[in-house]
Amino acid sequence: MKIAAFNVENLFDRPKVFNEGDAALTQATIKAVAELNSIFQEDEYGDAQKVRILELVEQLELDEREEGPLAFIRRIRGTLLRRPRDGDPEVVAGGKADWVGWAELKTAPVDAIAVLNTGRVIRDVDAHILAVIEAEDRVSLKTFDQFVLDRVNDELPEGERKAPYTGAMFIDGNDGRGIDVGLMTKEGCDIGDMRSHVNDVDGTGQVIYSRDCPEYAVTTPTGERVWVLPNHFKSKFGGNDPTSVAKREAQATRTAEIYQHLRECGQDNVVVLGDFNDTPESSALQPLLGGTDLRDVSAHPKFEVGEFNVPQGNNNRGIRTFGLGNDNQKIDYILLSPALFERVTSAGLWRKGAWPGSRPQRWEVYEQLTEEVHAASDHHAIWTNLD
């Protein structure tokens, strides 16, 4: 049985700002939308709040329809802004009771070739249980299987076509952009019990997970159960400040507690996997990597890195899972309980959908991947076969 994890970075649509290729603009836009929504939730808008609303509206270039190139305000009832013919715009709502609405990031379709390359990666990895990171929703997972995977399957000879995914489960998490973690399973791998931790909070009352840490009990064709915990920890995007580190550490700590509870309840087959957004030596991940008996599959002697042309000065042995595979780019994981680690028969990375660079080209890619925009993802799929 093969288990895999892949950060697809949206299957069909993603925030338009991510297509701009400007990290500073992306971070500023996301922060501006988040700050607007925080202000909108206040009972009263004083002078300071109204000034800040107008500053953010100008930053986001929201026109008289409250729509800009990268964001917009969805207004359901009431009026937030008035724009006199002569003079500057002004905030007329006195607080959240005067209107109903919120700010949103605009979305745009993912490049069509990139969508098909995502399909090729998932087709070729051919996992029985696939953790999908940064997908939009369950409908997207089902649609992706029915249309994209079916189309790329047609590229294969009749006898080599892959079996479709018959199961898909997705629990909406805490990410305001609608990118969460889901699970796809093939026939014979049935998703049974499910638990969400979307509302777990820390000692200060703050929500722990940026998305969620769902627990899925999957019954395999042999009748055994495997508990699968997909994860997507807090990103370093926009900087790795102490708040970001603390958030990831809290997520790792809580995930370790969930794992330990499963083990204490007699569950020996547990896998924690996904995009942890930090490296193995980071302090933030130590509650999970060092504080439990979970084993990283990339440390298994049967882990295959595949083709990887290591540039001069790069010291890793090809196990890095993100971008160009540099020394600081191992951020995707499959962690196995001891009982599962002992049953690993093979494991590795699948990179053919990731941009390989050019000096040198670090790995073979699909013939359709001729420009960086055509990449399936910045992440490399990670997989393992279990006996």
C-alpha positions in Angstrom: 0.0 0.0 0.0 1.3 3.4 -1.0 0.8 6.6 1.1 1.8 10.0 -0.2 1.6 13.7 0.5 1.6 16.5 -2.1 1.1 20.3 -1.7 -0.8 21.1 -4.9 -0.9 24.8 -4.2 -4.5 25.0 -5.3 -6.1 22.7 -7.9 -8.1 25.2 -10.0 -8.2 28.7 -8.5 -5.8 30.6 -6.2 -5.6 34.2 -4.9 -4.7 36.3 -7.9 -1.9 38.1 -6.0 0.1 34.8 -6.0 0.4 35.0 -9.7 2.1 38.4 -9.6 5.5 37.0 -8.8 6.1 39.7 -6.1 6.5 38.3 -2.6 6.4 41.7 -0.9 3.2 42.7 -2.7 1.7 39.3 -1.9 2.4 39.6 1.8 1.3 43.2 1.9 -2.0 42.4 0.2 -2.8 39.5 2.5 -2.0 41.5 5.5 -4.2 44.4 4.3 -7.2 42.2 3.7 -6.8 40.5 7.1 -6.5 43.9 8.9 -9.5 45.3 7.1 -11.6 42.3 8.3 -10.3 42.7 11.8 -11.4 46.3 11.9 -14.8 45.4 10.3 -15.5 43.2 13.3 -15.3 46.0 15.8 -18.4 47.2 17.5 -17.6 50.9 16.8 -15.4 52.6 14.2 -13.7 55.5 15.9 -11.7 58.2 14.0 -8.5 56.1 14.1 -10.3 53.0 12.7 -11.9 55.1 9.9 -8.6 56.6 8.9 -7.0 53.2 8.8 -9.9 51.7 6.7 -9.4 54.5 4.2 -5.6 53.9 4.1 -6.1 50.2 3.5 -8.8 50.9 0.8 -6.3 53.1 -1.0 -3.5 50.5 -0.6 -5.7 47.9 -2.2 -6.8 50.3 -4.9 -10.4 49.7 -4.2 -12.4 51.8 -6.7 -15.9 53.2 -6.2 -17.3 49.7 -6.5 -15.0 48.7 -3.7 -13.1 46.5 -6.1 -9.4 46.5 -6.9 -7.0 44.5 -9.0 -6.2 42.0 -6.2 -9.0 42.3 -3.7 -12.6 43.5 -3.2 -15.1 44.2 -0.4 -18.2 41.9 -0.5 -21.0 44.1 0.8 -24.2 42.2 1.8 -26.2 45.0 3.5 -25.8 48.6 4.4 -23.1 51.1 3.4 -19.4 51.2 4.4 -18.1 54.0 2.3 -19.4 57.2 0.7 -17.6 58.8 -2.2 -18.7 62.4 -2.8 -18.3 63.8 -6.3 -16.1 66.5 -4.9 -13.9 65.4 -2.1 -12.3 62.4 -0.5 -14.1 59.1 0.3 -15.4 58.7 3.9 -16.4 55.9 6.1 -20.1 56.3 6.9 -20.6 53.1 8.9 -20.3 53.6 12.6 -19.6 50.0 13.5 -20.3 46.5 12.5 -24.0 46.8 13.2 -24.4 49.4 10.4 -23.5 47.1 7.6 -22.7 43.5 6.7 -19.6 42.7 4.6 -16.0 41.7 4.5 -12.8 41.9 2.4 -11.7 39.1 0.1 -8.7 38.3 -2.1 -9.6 38.0 -5.8 -9.0 34.6 -7.3 -7.8 33.6 -10.7 -7.5 30.3 -12.5 -4.3 28.3 -12.1 -2.4 27.9 -15.4 -4.1 25.1 -17.4 -0.8 23.3 -18.2 0.1 23.5 -14.5 -3.2 21.9 -13.6 -2.6 19.0 -16.0 1.0 18.6 -14.6 -0.5 18.4 -11.1 -2.7 15.6 -12.5 0.4 13.8 -14.0 2.2 13.9 -10.6 -0.8 12.4 -8.8 -1.3 9.9 -11.6 2.3 8.8 -11.5 2.7 8.7 -7.7 -0.4 6.5 -7.8 -0.9 6.4 -4.0 -3.7 4.4 -2.4 -3.9 7.1 0.3 -3.0 10.7 -0.7 -2.9 13.7 1.6 -3.6 16.8 -0.5 -2.3 20.0 0.9 -3.7 23.5 -0.2 -6.7 22.2 -2.0 -9.8 24.3 -2.3 -12.7 22.0 -1.1 -14.1 18.5 -1.5 -15.9 19.4 -4.7 -12.6 20.4 -6.2 -11.0 17.1 -5.2 -13.9 15.1 -6.8 -13.8 17.3 -9.9 -10.1 17.0 -10.2 -10.4 13.2 -10.2 -13.3 13.1 -12.6 -11.9 15.5 -15.3 -8.1 16.1 -14.8 -6.9 12.7 -13.7 -9.2 11.1 -16.3 -7.7 13.2 -19.0 -4.0 12.6 -18.1 -4.8 8.9 -17.8 -5.7 9.0 -21.5 -2.0 9.7 -22.2 -1.1 6.2 -21.0 -1.4 2.9 -22.9 -4.6 1.1 -22.1 -2.9 -1.5 -19.8 -1.1 1.2 -17.8 -4.0 3.4 -16.8 -4.2 4.2 -13.1 -7.2 3.4 -11.0 -9.3 6.4 -10.1 -9.8 7.8 -6.6 -13.1 6.7 -5.2 -12.9 8.5 -1.9 -12.4 12.2 -1.1 -12.8 13.9 2.2 -12.1 17.5 3.1 -12.9 19.5 6.3 -12.8 23.2 6.0 -10.2 24.7 8.2 -9.2 28.1 9.5 -7.4 29.6 6.5 -9.3 32.6 5.2 -8.0 31.9 1.7 -9.8 28.6 1.6 -6.7 26.4 1.3 -6.9 23.4 3.5 -5.9 19.7 3.7 -7.8 16.8 2.3 -7.6 13.1 1.7 -8.1 11.1 -1.5 -8.3 7.3 -1.4 -8.6 4.5 -3.9 -11.0 1.6 -3.9 -10.5 -0.7 -0.9 -9.2 2.1 1.3 -12.4 3.4 3.1 -12.4 6.5 5.2 -14.3 5.8 8.4 -14.0 7.7 11.7 -13.0 11.4 11.4 -12.1 14.0 13.9 -11.4 17.7 13.4 -9.2 19.9 15.5 -10.1 23.2 13.8 -11.3 24.7 17.1 -8.4 23.6 19.3 -7.0 26.5 21.2 -3.8 27.2 23.3 -3.6 28.5 26.8 -4.3 32.0 25.7 -7.4 31.1 23.8 -5.8 31.4 20.4 -6.7 28.9 17.7 -3.8 26.5 17.2 -4.0 25.4 13.6 -3.7 27.7 10.6 -5.8 25.1 8.8 -6.6 21.9 10.7 -5.1 18.6 11.9 -7.9 16.2 10.9 -7.8 12.6 12.0 -9.0 10.0 9.4 -9.3 6.3 10.1 -8.7 4.5 6.8 -9.6 0.8 6.6 -7.2 -0.9 4.2 -8.0 -3.9 1.9 -6.5 -6.2 4.5 -9.0 -5.0 7.1 -6.3 -3.1 9.1 -6.9 0.5 10.1 -4.4 3.3 9.6 -4.9 6.7 11.2 -3.9 9.4 8.8 -3.2 13.0 10.1 -2.6 15.5 7.2 -1.1 18.8 8.3 -0.1 22.2 6.9 1.8 24.2 9.5 2.2 28.0 9.7 4.1 29.3 6.7 7.4 31.3 6.8 6.0 33.4 4.0 6.8 37.0 4.6 9.4 36.2 7.3 10.2 33.8 10.0 9.6 36.0 13.0 9.2 34.7 16.6 5.4 34.7 16.2 5.7 32.4 13.2 8.1 30.1 15.0 5.9 30.0 18.1 2.8 29.2 16.0 4.5 26.2 14.3 5.8 25.0 17.6 2.3 25.1 19.1 1.0 23.2 16.1 3.8 20.6 16.4 3.1 20.2 20.1 -0.6 19.7 19.7 -0.1 17.3 16.8 2.3 15.3 19.0 -0.4 15.2 21.8 -3.0 13.9 19.3 -0.6 11.2 18.1 0.2 10.2 21.6 -3.5 9.9 22.5 -4.0 7.6 19.5 -1.2 5.4 20.6 -2.5 5.3 24.2 -5.8 4.2 22.8 -4.1 1.2 21.2 -3.7 2.5 17.7 -0.3 1.4 16.4 -0.7 2.3 12.7 -0.5 6.1 12.6 1.0 8.4 10.0 1.4 12.2 10.3 2.2 13.9 7.0 2.1 17.0 5.0 3.8 20.4 4.7 5.3 21.4 8.1 7.0 24.5 6.6 10.2 24.0 8.6 13.4 21.9 8.5 14.1 18.8 10.6 16.7 20.7 12.8 14.3 23.6 13.6 13.3 24.1 17.2 9.7 24.5 16.2 9.3 20.9 15.0 11.1 19.2 17.9 7.9 18.4 19.9 6.9 16.2 17.0 10.2 15.0 15.6 12.1 14.6 18.8 9.3 14.3 21.4 7.6 11.3 20.0 8.6 7.9 18.6 7.4 8.9 15.1 10.0 8.2 12.4 10.7 10.3 9.3 10.5 8.1 6.3 13.3 10.1 4.6 15.6 8.6 7.2 14.7 5.1 6.1 17.6 3.2 4.3 15.2 2.4 1.4 14.3 6.1 0.8 15.1 6.9 -2.8 15.9 10.5 -3.8 15.8 9.8 -7.5 17.6 11.9 -10.0 19.1 15.0 -8.3 22.0 16.9 -9.8 23.6 18.5 -6.7 25.0 21.9 -7.3 28.5 22.7 -6.0 28.3 23.6 -2.3 25.0 21.9 -1.7 25.6 19.3 1.0 22.3 17.4 1.1 21.8 14.0 -0.5 18.7 15.0 -2.4 16.0 14.7 0.3 14.9 18.3 0.2 11.3 18.6 -0.8 10.7 22.2 -1.9 11.8 24.6 -4.6 15.2 23.6 -6.1 16.0 21.2 -3.3 18.5 23.4 -1.6 19.9 22.6 1.9 17.2 24.5 3.7 14.2 23.2 1.7 13.2 19.9 3.5 9.7 20.9 4.7 7.4 18.1 3.5 7.2 14.9 5.7 5.8 11.5 6.1 6.2 10.5 9.8 5.4 6.9 10.7 4.7 5.2 13.9 7.2 2.4 14.7 4.9 -0.4 13.6 4.5 1.3 10.1 8.2 2.3 9.8 9.1 -1.4 10.2 6.9 -2.2 7.2 8.4 0.3 4.7 9.4 -1.5 1.5 10.3 1.6 -0.5 9.9 5.4 -0.3 11.0 8.5 -2.1 10.3 11.8 -3.9 8.6 12.5 -7.2 9.9 15.7 -8.8 8.9 15.6 -12.4 6.2 18.3 -11.9 8.5 20.7 -10.1 10.6 23.4 -11.8 14.2 22.0 -12.0 16.2 25.2 -12.5 18.7 25.4 -15.4 22.3 25.6 -14.1 22.2 22.7 -14.0 18.8 21.2 -14.5 18.4 19.2 -11.4 16.0 16.5 -12.4 13.9 15.3 -15.4 10.5 16.9 -15.8 7.4 16.3 -17.9 7.8 17.4 -21.5 4.9 19.8 -21.0 6.8 21.7 -18.3 8.7 24.2 -20.4 8.2 27.3 -18.2 8.2 27.8 -14.5 4.5 28.8 -14.6 3.7 25.3 -15.8 5.0 23.7 -12.6 2.5 21.5 -10.8 3.8 22.9 -7.5 6.9 24.3 -5.7 6.7 21.1 -3.6 7.9 17.6 -4.5 5.5 14.7 -3.8 6.7 12.4 -1.0 5.6 8.8 -0.8 6.2 5.4 0.9 5.1 1.9 0.2 4.2 -0.3 3.2 3.9 -4.1 3.3 
